[in-house]
Amino acid sequence: MRELVKAFKALSDETRLRILNLLLERECCVCEVMQALNISQPRASRNLSALYDAGLLKLRRVGLWAVYSIDKESLGEYYVDLIEAVRKALEENETALLDRQRLRSVKRVGPACIPTA
């Protein structure tokens, strides 16, 4: 029961839903989430960590980048159902559509994922 409560809490935030929306498209590093959602690095990292801690994401290191993706292989059945419900709910959502569109043009930048002006 505790894991389910943690998952629902993680999904009860707009930024985390928007991040999950991006990760339904493809894996992302912190800098890609920052660019697609136009949010700060601390905000992106904090919300990615909340989703990771809730067991919804997996993390892998690629050089200096921390790359997040939905942990489809390890998720319990109810997690898969939750993520599918989020996907369906955001399918035609205007904000989610714009986020996915911006994701197509983001780039991994710099060794610390900080955009260079």
C-alpha positions as CSV (number, residue, x, y, z in Angstrom):
1,M,0.0,0.0,0.0
2,R,2.9,2.4,0.8
3,E,4.3,2.2,-2.7
4,L,0.9,3.0,-4.2
5,V,0.5,6.0,-2.0
6,K,4.0,7.2,-3.0
7,A,3.2,6.8,-6.7
8,F,-0.1,8.8,-6.4
9,K,1.7,11.5,-4.5
10,A,4.4,11.7,-7.2
11,L,1.7,12.0,-9.9
12,S,-0.2,14.7,-8.0
13,D,2.0,17.5,-9.3
14,E,1.7,19.3,-12.7
15,T,5.4,19.4,-13.3
16,R,5.9,15.7,-12.6
17,L,3.0,14.9,-15.0
18,R,4.6,17.0,-17.6
19,I,7.9,15.2,-17.1
20,L,6.2,11.9,-17.3
21,N,4.6,13.0,-20.5
22,L,8.1,13.7,-22.0
23,L,9.4,10.4,-20.8
24,L,6.5,8.6,-22.5
25,E,8.1,9.9,-25.7
26,R,11.7,9.0,-25.0
27,E,14.4,8.9,-22.3
28,C,15.7,12.4,-21.3
29,C,18.5,13.9,-19.3
30,V,17.9,16.7,-16.9
31,C,19.0,19.4,-19.4
32,E,16.4,18.1,-22.0
33,V,13.6,18.3,-19.4
34,M,14.7,21.8,-18.5
35,Q,14.6,22.9,-22.1
36,A,11.3,21.2,-23.0
37,L,9.5,22.5,-20.0
38,N,11.4,25.8,-19.6
39,I,12.2,25.1,-15.9
40,S,15.3,25.5,-13.8
41,Q,17.8,22.7,-13.2
42,P,16.9,22.4,-9.5
43,R,13.2,22.1,-10.3
44,A,13.8,19.5,-13.0
45,S,16.1,17.5,-10.8
46,R,13.9,17.6,-7.8
47,N,10.8,16.4,-9.7
48,L,12.7,13.7,-11.6
49,S,14.0,12.5,-8.2
50,A,10.4,12.4,-6.8
51,L,9.3,10.2,-9.8
52,Y,12.4,8.1,-9.4
53,D,11.9,7.7,-5.6
54,A,8.3,6.6,-6.3
55,G,9.6,3.8,-8.4
56,L,8.3,5.1,-11.7
57,L,11.6,5.8,-13.4
58,K,15.0,4.3,-13.9
59,L,18.2,6.2,-14.1
60,R,21.4,5.4,-16.0
61,R,24.6,7.3,-16.4
62,V,25.9,8.2,-19.9
63,G,29.2,10.0,-19.3
64,L,28.3,13.0,-17.3
65,W,24.6,12.8,-18.1
66,A,21.9,11.3,-15.8
67,V,19.4,9.9,-18.2
68,Y,15.9,9.0,-17.0
69,S,13.3,6.7,-18.5
70,I,10.1,5.0,-17.5
71,D,11.0,1.7,-15.8
72,K,8.7,-0.4,-17.8
73,E,10.5,-3.7,-17.1
74,S,10.4,-3.4,-13.3
75,L,7.0,-1.8,-12.8
76,G,4.3,-3.6,-11.1
77,E,1.0,-4.0,-13.0
78,Y,-0.7,-1.2,-11.2
79,Y,2.2,1.2,-12.1
80,V,1.8,0.2,-15.7
81,D,-1.9,1.0,-15.5
82,L,-1.2,4.4,-13.8
83,I,1.3,5.4,-16.5
84,E,-1.2,4.3,-19.2
85,A,-3.9,6.4,-17.6
86,V,-1.6,9.4,-17.5
87,R,-0.7,8.8,-21.2
88,K,-4.3,8.7,-22.2
89,A,-5.2,11.8,-20.1
90,L,-2.4,13.9,-21.6
91,E,-2.9,12.6,-25.2
92,E,-4.8,15.7,-26.3
93,N,-3.9,18.1,-23.5
94,E,-2.6,21.4,-25.1
95,T,0.3,21.9,-22.6
96,A,1.4,18.3,-23.0
97,L,1.2,18.6,-26.8
98,L,3.4,21.7,-26.7
99,D,5.9,20.0,-24.3
100,R,6.2,17.0,-26.7
101,Q,6.7,19.4,-29.6
102,R,9.5,21.3,-27.8
103,L,11.1,18.0,-26.8
104,R,11.8,17.3,-30.5
105,S,14.1,20.3,-30.7
106,V,16.1,20.0,-27.4
107,K,19.7,19.1,-27.3
108,R,22.0,17.6,-24.6
109,V,24.3,20.4,-23.9
110,G,27.6,20.9,-22.0
111,P,29.1,18.4,-19.6
112,A,26.9,19.7,-16.7
113,C,23.7,20.0,-18.8
114,I,23.7,23.7,-18.6
115,P,22.8,25.6,-21.8
116,T,25.6,27.7,-23.3
117,A,24.4,31.2,-24.2
